Each structure stands twice: as C-alpha cells, then as structure tokens.
Amino acid sequence: MNFELLALIIYFIAMLATGVFFFFKSKNTSDKDYFLGGRSMGPWVTAMSAQASDMSAWLLMGLPGSILAFGLGQAWIGIGLAIGTALNWILVARRLRRFSQAAGDAITLPQYLSNRFATKSKTLQVVCAIVFLVCFTVYVASAFVAGANVFTSLFNIEKGLAMLIFAAILIVYTFLGGYKAVCWTDFFQGLLMLVAVLAVPIIIVLTKDLDTAILANIVEFDGTKYEFVTNIFAASPKEIANGLAWGLGYFGMPHILVRFMAIKKPSMVKKSAIVAIAWVILSLGAVIVIAYFGRMLVGEELLANGAQSMVFIKLSRILFHPFIAGLLLSAIIAASMSTADSQLLVASSSFTSDIYKPLIRKKASDKETLWVGRGVVLVVAVIAYFIASSKGNGAQAIMNLVENAWAGFGSAFGPVVILSLFWRRFTYKGALAGVVSGALVDVLWLAFLSKPTGIYELIPGFAVSMVVSILVTLLDKKPSEEITAIFDEATKEIED
C-alpha cells in the first residue's frame, strides 16, 4: 500500500471539505465577507494564514536547496525575511487595520490607497489592480508548476495530470469558500508546515551520528564553481545586503497586507504578531538547519544529480514511516496551495472592487459582485493553468519573471504603504509617483543592471520610490482637511 499517497489524499479531502463547509455556511454573504471574511478573523488564524500565504514551496525546496549547494551565505535571505516579517507586523499591521476602515472601509489595497486620499480619481486604483491581476496570474501559474513538480517527484503521476489535480482542488475551495476558507485552510497548512520543518532536524539530532565534515566543499553549476561556506558571517557584504533586502518586500505584498485589514479588532494584532514572528523564526531557522544537516547526510548524492531542492523530501523518506513522511511531504503541497489561494483571492478582489464595480457596473449589487469575484477566481486560475502547462521558451520566460515579482511589489507599493500610514502630509500625487517610479526602476534595473552589479533590484527600486514619493509630495499642495481627517481618525486612540 502506498502510505505516502494515502496521507496526501487525506490532506486533500480536508482542504476540499473546508471550502464546501464555508460555502454552505455563508451562502448569503456579501462581497466583503467573501474577500475579507467580514473583518471577523481572530489573531491565531490571521497570523498563521498570513505566514502560510507568505511562504510558498520555496520554503521547503528552494531555500534549503540553495543553502545546501552554495553555503550558509544564502541563509541571509531567511534572516532578511524574518526581520521584514517582524517589522511588518510591528509597524504596519495595526495601523493598516485602522486606516483601511477609516478610509471608506476599504477591502483591497488599491481601494485603500485611493480612499486614503479622498480622491474621485480612479487612476491609482485601476493601475494597481491591473498590476495585481497580471502579476498574481503569473504567481498562481508558478504555484501550479511547483505543485505538479512535487506530485511527479513523490508519485508516479504524469505531470499534466498532477497539475490538473492540484489546480482543481485549489480552485474548488477558493471558489466556494472565499476568504474564510482560504484563511482556515492556510491556518492548518501553516501548522503542518511548521510541524514538518521542526520534525526533520529534531529526529536527525536524536537518531543520527553527525559527521562534522562537510562533503563536496566545491560544487559547480553552469560552469561556475561555488564554495560551501559553513560560517554564515563569512558571506560577502553584497550577499548579506541582498539577503536582508528581501525583508523590504513585505511592506508591499498585497496577499499579506490584506490579512492585516481583515483581523477582527486592531487590539488583536499584538497577539497575532507574536504568533507570526515566532512561526517565521522557527520555520526559517529549522530550514537552515535541515540544509546544513542535509549537506552532511545526503549532500553528495543530491548534488551529483543536481537535485539539491529535494533535500527535505529525501530526509523525510529516510527518517520516517511512509505515512508520516507523506504527511510531512504534504507540507510542500500546503506551501504551494497556501500562497496560490491567497493570490487568487487578492487578484479577484482587485478586479471586482477596483475595476468592475467602480468602472463597469457602478450599481452592481453585493450578490452580483460576489459572483463576479468567484468568476474571476475561476478565470485567473484557468489562465494560470494554461501558462503553467504550456511548453517552450516563452512559458519558461514567464516563470522566470515570478522570481522578481517580490521585488516588483516591494518596490512599487512598499514605500507608499509606509508613508500613507505614518505621514500626515502625504498626498495622492506623491503616492502615484511612488508606485510608478518604484515599478519602473525595478524593471529597468532587472533588465540592465542586475547581472552586472549583482545588486538585487528591490534595493534601488524601493529607495527611488521612497525618495520620489517624498519629493513629489513636498512639491504638491498640502492635503485637504478631509484627507487629514482620515489620518487623524485612523491614528487616534480607539477603545476596541
């Protein structure tokens, strides 16, 4: 009997059941309930769903594989993400919850940025929504590819069929259940991911006689030789800076920021922050340890086959009974799904709330908007599926762009979100200029300067967006009393 497959089937049934449950429980809900859960999510669900939607299969395959091959210098990415997570929860979460409600009870990030400046212009809102829709479609496509790759590596299933199964389950529970289904499935997926990454290093320490030697100190990829550096502080200044810069991306991540907007009360943010920060430190720390131990135990075998990303899978199968290993390996599927479902929902909410209702059907009812949102979930997922399943250099080029989407979102929206929450003088023109300049610099740096300089495009993109936002605001006339009143309302002490 294939116990690994049995564990995976049980996992999938649980995800589908969650979607069906919330569909029948909330048949008469509004678009706000579908996209934000009616702002009713508690601190634990908010924290776990935010972190699960943040960490894709990259957490269990990409990061440990990179560390195993290239050394602990790659761990600075994890450190940067941990710092960024903490700052996002401490600086942004509570304020964004207050501001989004004070700014016309906004349910999407583009809607918030427009309402924050009390403007009738839909330019910024529509531009942001289009960027979201395009980028998240590609993001979801990458999740389909990751999910299919895991299926084919775990079981004897053809890649096309594997991708279809993965996509179908994801679409069903997101389409039916909306935000609450996504949050609750992400909650359990986040727990599963945490248990999985902690279990492997703990069992290794308890059962293995670890050799202090690191095998194959020099490895070669694409004609370039890399040395496995065991001292994390021996990394180059550029490697450290690029790793830490990843943390800046959090301030502009829509699928994470929407979690802050949906929490039931601003007072709950503190508890959520503690849970989220603890989760990310434990998870990233465990993954770094897995990669280090994996280098000792299975590094030579994996590197010889160019299969360094399989280190978590390999160790799970060595250390555990097949059924337990199947549950642990389900965490990789969980990581892919928990990111993709959030991105589907944010893309859908951006279209319905920022394009369909304000521009196409201004008098659309809540029920109509809700079903249009469900339709967009389906359309985005289908387009993403065909992108992911297409063959040739074009599809691969699209997939490669996903690696830079983090920098794109961080550069375009990070500085604008921060300034909107902390600067009373900030203006609409400053926000629009910041979004455009950040996105433009990010793309140009990626195209022409990323390889020659070796500097991650998020660094110049974020810096330029921040400077341009400030300069344009200072050159612009001061905001009206209506705009400053929104800021004052959101920042005053309210008894929750």
C-alpha positions in Angstrom: 0.0 0.0 0.0 1.3 3.5 -0.9 1.1 5.2 2.5 2.5 8.4 1.2 -0.3 8.7 -1.3 -2.9 7.8 1.4 -1.6 10.7 3.6 -1.8 13.1 0.6 -5.4 12.0 -0.2 -6.5 12.6 3.4 -4.9 16.1 3.2 -6.7 17.0 0.0 -10.1 15.8 1.4 -9.6 18.1 4.4 -8.9 21.1 2.1 -12.0 20.4 -0.1 -14.2 19.9 3.0 -13.2 23.3 4.3 -14.2 25.0 1.1 -17.6 23.2 1.0 -18.3 24.0 4.6 -17.8 27.7 4.3 -19.8 27.8 1.0 -22.9 26.4 2.7 -22.3 28.3 5.9 -22.1 31.7 4.2 -24.5 31.4 1.2 -26.0 34.9 1.8 -22.7 36.8 2.4 -21.6 40.0 0.8 -18.5 40.7 -1.3 -16.8 42.0 1.9 -17.5 38.6 3.6 -16.1 36.8 0.6 -13.0 38.9 0.2 -12.2 39.9 3.8 -14.2 37.4 5.9 -16.3 40.3 7.2 -13.3 41.5 9.2 -14.0 38.7 11.6 -10.8 36.7 11.7 -9.2 36.0 15.1 -5.5 36.6 16.0 -4.3 32.9 15.6 -6.0 32.4 12.2 -4.8 35.8 10.9 -1.2 35.1 12.0 -1.0 31.6 10.7 -2.7 32.3 7.4 -0.5 35.4 6.8 2.7 33.4 7.2 1.4 30.3 5.3 0.4 32.6 2.3 3.8 34.2 2.6 5.9 31.1 2.4 5.4 29.0 -0.8 7.1 25.7 -1.7 10.3 27.9 -1.8 10.5 27.4 2.0 10.8 23.6 1.7 12.6 23.3 -1.6 14.1 26.5 -2.9 15.8 27.9 0.2 17.2 24.6 1.7 18.4 23.6 -1.8 20.2 26.9 -2.3 21.9 26.7 1.1 22.8 23.0 0.6 24.5 23.9 -2.7 26.0 27.4 -2.1 26.6 27.6 1.7 25.2 29.4 4.7 25.6 32.7 3.0 22.2 32.0 1.4 20.7 31.9 4.9 20.8 35.8 5.0 17.7 35.7 2.8 15.9 33.9 5.6 17.3 36.4 8.1 16.1 39.2 5.9 12.6 37.7 5.7 12.4 37.2 9.4 13.3 40.8 10.1 10.9 42.0 7.4 8.1 39.9 8.9 8.7 41.3 12.4 8.8 44.9 11.2 5.7 44.5 9.0 3.7 43.2 12.0 5.0 45.8 14.4 4.9 48.9 12.2 2.2 48.2 9.6 -0.4 45.7 10.8 -2.3 47.6 13.5 -2.2 50.9 11.6 -3.3 49.4 8.3 -6.3 47.8 10.0 -7.4 51.1 11.4 -6.6 53.1 8.2 -8.4 50.7 5.9 -11.6 51.0 7.9 -11.3 54.8 8.3 -10.6 55.1 4.6 -14.1 54.2 3.4 -14.0 50.7 4.8 -11.6 49.6 2.0 -11.4 45.9 1.3 -8.4 45.9 -1.2 -5.0 47.6 -1.1 -5.7 49.7 -4.3 -9.1 50.8 -2.8 -7.4 51.8 0.4 -4.7 53.8 -1.4 -7.4 55.8 -3.2 -9.7 56.2 -0.3 -6.8 57.3 1.9 -6.5 60.5 -0.2 -10.3 61.0 -0.6 -9.9 61.3 -4.3 -12.5 60.7 -7.0 -9.8 59.8 -9.5 -9.6 56.0 -10.1 -6.1 56.2 -11.8 -4.1 54.8 -9.0 -6.7 52.2 -8.0 -7.0 50.9 -11.6 -3.3 50.9 -12.2 -2.7 48.9 -9.0 -5.5 46.5 -9.8 -4.1 45.7 -13.3 -0.6 45.1 -11.9 -2.1 42.8 -9.3 -4.2 40.9 -11.8 -1.3 40.3 -14.2 1.4 39.5 -11.6 -0.8 37.3 -9.5 -1.9 35.3 -12.5 1.7 34.5 -13.2 2.3 33.8 -9.5 -0.5 31.3 -9.4 0.9 29.7 -12.6 4.2 29.2 -10.7 2.4 27.6 -7.9 0.7 25.1 -10.3 4.2 24.3 -11.6 5.6 23.8 -8.1 2.7 21.6 -7.1 2.9 19.5 -10.2 6.7 19.1 -9.7 6.1 17.8 -6.2 3.5 15.3 -7.3 5.7 13.9 -10.0 8.7 13.6 -7.7 6.6 11.9 -5.0 4.4 9.6 -7.1 4.4 8.0 -10.5 1.9 10.6 -11.9 2.2 12.3 -15.3 2.9 16.0 -14.9 -0.1 17.2 -16.8 -2.5 15.1 -14.6 -0.6 16.2 -11.5 -1.1 19.8 -12.3 -4.8 19.3 -13.1 -5.4 17.6 -9.7 -3.6 20.4 -7.9 -5.3 23.2 -9.7 -8.8 21.6 -9.4 -8.6 21.2 -5.6 -7.2 24.7 -5.2 -9.9 26.3 -7.4 -12.8 24.4 -5.7 -12.1 25.5 -2.1 -11.1 29.1 -3.0 -14.1 29.5 -5.4 -16.6 28.1 -2.9 -15.4 29.4 0.5 -13.7 32.7 -0.3 -11.6 34.4 2.4 -12.7 32.4 5.3 -12.0 29.1 3.6 -8.6 30.4 2.4 -7.7 31.6 5.9 -8.8 28.4 7.7 -7.0 26.1 5.2 -4.0 28.3 5.4 -4.2 28.1 9.2 -3.9 24.3 9.1 -1.4 24.4 6.3 0.7 26.7 8.3 0.6 24.3 11.3 1.5 21.4 9.0 4.5 23.3 7.5 5.8 24.2 11.0 5.5 20.7 12.3 7.2 19.3 9.2 10.2 21.6 9.3 10.7 21.1 13.0 10.3 17.3 12.9 13.1 16.6 10.5 16.0 18.3 12.3 14.8 17.1 15.7 14.8 13.4 14.6 18.2 13.9 12.9 19.7 15.2 16.2 18.1 12.3 18.2 19.0 9.5 15.8 22.0 10.3 13.6 25.7 10.4 14.4 26.5 13.5 12.5 29.9 13.9 10.9 31.4 17.3 11.4 32.9 17.2 7.9 31.0 18.9 5.0 31.2 16.8 1.8 32.0 18.3 -1.6 33.0 21.8 -0.4 33.3 22.9 -4.0 30.4 22.4 -6.4 29.9 23.6 -9.9 26.7 24.9 -11.6 26.6 26.2 -15.1 30.3 26.4 -15.4 30.7 28.4 -12.2 32.4 27.0 -9.1 30.9 27.7 -5.6 32.4 27.0 -2.2 30.2 25.8 0.6 30.8 28.4 3.4 29.9 27.0 6.8 30.3 30.3 8.6 27.3 32.5 8.0 29.3 35.6 8.8 31.9 34.8 6.1 29.4 35.7 3.4 30.2 38.7 1.2 28.8 42.1 2.1 26.8 42.0 -1.2 25.3 38.6 -0.3 24.4 39.9 3.1 22.9 43.1 1.8 20.8 41.3 -0.9 19.6 38.8 1.6 18.5 41.5 4.1 16.8 43.5 1.3 14.3 40.7 0.9 12.7 42.0 4.1 11.7 45.2 2.4 9.4 43.4 0.1 6.9 42.7 2.9 5.7 46.2 3.1 4.2 45.9 -0.4 2.9 42.4 -0.5 -0.9 42.6 -1.1 -1.8 39.0 -0.2 -0.1 39.5 3.2 -1.3 43.1 3.8 -4.9 42.0 3.3 -4.6 39.8 6.4 -4.0 42.9 8.5 -7.1 44.5 7.0 -9.3 41.6 7.9 -8.4 41.0 11.5 -11.5 41.4 13.8 -10.0 44.1 16.1 -6.8 46.2 16.0 -6.2 45.2 19.6 -5.8 41.6 18.4 -2.8 42.5 16.2 -0.3 42.2 19.1 -1.2 38.5 19.8 -1.1 37.8 16.0 2.3 39.4 15.7 3.8 37.2 18.5 2.4 34.1 16.8 3.5 35.1 13.3 7.0 36.2 14.3 7.6 33.0 16.3 6.4 30.9 13.4 8.7 32.6 10.9 11.7 32.4 13.2 11.1 28.7 14.0 10.4 27.8 10.3 13.3 29.6 8.7 15.7 28.5 11.4 14.6 24.9 11.0 15.0 25.0 7.2 18.6 26.4 7.6 19.4 23.5 9.9 17.8 21.0 7.5 20.0 22.2 4.7 23.1 22.1 6.9 22.4 18.5 8.1 21.3 17.5 4.7 24.7 18.6 3.3 26.3 16.1 5.7 23.9 13.2 5.2 22.8 13.3 1.6 24.6 16.3 0.1 27.0 14.3 -2.1 24.2 12.2 -3.7 21.9 15.1 -4.3 24.5 17.5 -5.7 25.8 14.8 -8.1 22.3 14.7 -9.7 21.6 18.4 -9.5 18.7 17.6 -7.1 19.6 19.8 -4.2 16.0 21.1 -3.9 14.9 17.6 -2.9 16.8 17.6 0.4 13.7 17.9 2.6 11.9 15.1 0.6 15.0 12.9 0.8 15.5 13.3 4.5 11.7 12.8 5.3 11.7 9.5 3.5 14.9 8.3 5.3 13.8 9.3 8.8 10.0 8.5 8.9 7.5 5.8 8.3 5.9 6.3 4.8 2.6 7.5 6.2 4.3 10.1 8.4 6.6 11.0 5.6 3.6 11.5 3.4 2.1 13.9 5.9 5.4 15.8 6.1 5.7 15.9 2.3 2.1 17.2 2.1 3.6 20.3 3.7 5.2 21.1 0.4 1.8 21.0 -1.4 0.4 23.0 1.5 3.1 25.7 1.0 2.2 26.0 -2.7 -1.6 26.0 -2.1 -1.5 28.4 0.8 0.3 31.0 -1.4 -1.7 30.4 -4.5 -5.1 30.6 -2.9 -4.4 33.9 -1.3 -3.1 35.3 -4.6 -6.2 34.1 -6.4 -8.4 35.8 -4.0 -6.5 39.1 -4.0 -6.5 39.2 -7.8 -10.2 38.5 -7.8 -11.0 41.2 -5.2 -8.8 43.8 -7.0 -10.8 43.2 -10.3 -14.2 43.3 -8.8 -13.7 46.1 -6.3 -11.2 48.3 -8.2 -12.3 47.8 -11.9 -15.7 46.1 -12.2 -17.8 48.0 -9.6 -16.3 51.5 -10.0 -15.9 51.5 -13.8 -18.1 48.8 -15.4 -21.1 48.3 -13.2 -21.4 51.1 -10.7 -24.8 49.9 -9.4 -23.8 46.2 -9.1 -25.4 44.5 -6.1 -23.4 42.8 -3.4 -24.6 39.4 -4.8 -23.6 40.3 -8.3 -20.1 41.5 -7.2 -19.7 38.3 -5.1 -20.4 36.0 -8.1 -18.3 38.1 -10.4 -15.5 37.7 -7.9 -16.0 33.9 -7.9 -15.9 34.0 -11.7 -12.6 35.9 -11.7 -11.1 33.3 -9.4 -12.0 30.7 -12.0 -10.8 32.7 -15.0 -7.4 33.6 -13.4 -6.9 30.0 -12.3 -7.7 28.7 -15.8 -5.3 31.2 -17.5 -2.6 30.4 -14.9 -3.1 26.7 -15.6 -2.5 27.2 -19.3 0.5 29.3 -18.7 1.9 26.7 -16.4 1.2 23.8 -18.7 2.4 25.4 -21.9 5.8 24.5 -23.3 8.7 26.3 -24.8 10.9 29.3 -24.0 8.0 31.7 -23.7 6.4 29.9 -20.8 9.8 29.5 -19.1 10.5 33.2 -19.5 7.1 34.0 -17.8 8.0 31.6 -15.0 11.4 33.3 -14.5 9.6 36.6 -14.0 7.9 35.3 -10.9 11.2 35.2 -9.1 11.3 39.0 -9.4 7.6 39.7 -8.6 8.6 40.0 -4.9 10.9 42.9 -5.7 8.3 44.4 -8.0 5.6 44.5 -5.4 8.1 45.7 -2.7 9.5 48.5 -4.9 6.1 49.8 -6.2 4.0 49.6 -3.1 6.2 49.2 0.0 7.3 52.9 0.4 3.8 54.2 -0.5 2.1 52.0 2.1 4.6 53.1 4.8 4.2 56.8 4.0 0.4 56.6 3.9 0.3 55.2 7.4 2.9 57.5 9.1 3.0 60.8 7.2 0.0 63.1 7.6 1.3 65.4 4.8 1.5 62.6 2.2 -0.5 63.3 -1.0 -2.2 61.4 -3.8 0.2 62.6 -6.4 3.1 61.5 -4.2 1.6 58.0 -3.9 1.0 57.7 -7.6 4.5 58.9 -8.4 6.0 56.5 -5.9 4.2 53.5 -7.4 5.1 54.3 -10.9 8.8 55.2 -10.2 9.3 52.1 -8.0 7.9 49.8 -10.6 9.8 51.4 -13.4 13.2 51.4 -11.6 12.7 47.8 -10.6 12.1 46.7 -14.2 14.9 48.7 -15.7 17.4 47.6 -13.0 16.4 44.0 -13.6 16.8 44.3 -17.3 20.1 46.2 -17.5 21.9 46.4 -14.1 21.0 43.3 -12.0 23.6 41.0 -13.5 26.5 43.5 -14.0 26.2 44.9 -10.4 24.9 41.7 -8.6 22.6 44.0 -6.6 19.0 42.9 -6.0 16.6 45.2 -7.9 14.5 45.6 -4.8 17.1 47.9 -3.2 17.2 50.6 -5.9 13.5 50.2 -6.6 12.5 50.7 -3.0 14.9 53.6 -2.5 13.8 55.5 -5.6 10.1 55.0 -4.8 10.6 56.4 -1.3 12.6 59.4 -2.5 10.2 60.3 -5.4 7.1 59.9 -3.1 8.6 62.3 -0.6 9.8 64.9 -3.2 6.6 64.9 -5.2 4.5 65.3 -2.0 6.6 68.3 -0.8 6.2 69.9 -4.2 2.5 69.3 -4.2 0.0 71.4 -2.3 -0.9 70.3 1.2 -3.7 67.8 1.6 -7.2 69.0 2.3 -8.9 68.8 5.7 -10.9 65.9 4.5 -7.7 63.9 3.8 -6.0 64.8 7.1 -9.3 64.0 8.9 -8.9 60.4 7.7 -5.4 60.3 9.0 -6.5 61.7 12.4 -9.4 59.3 12.7 -7.2 56.3 12.0 -4.4 57.3 14.4 -6.4 58.4 17.4 -6.7 56.0 20.3 -9.9 54.0 20.0 -11.1 51.7 22.7 -11.6 48.3 20.9 
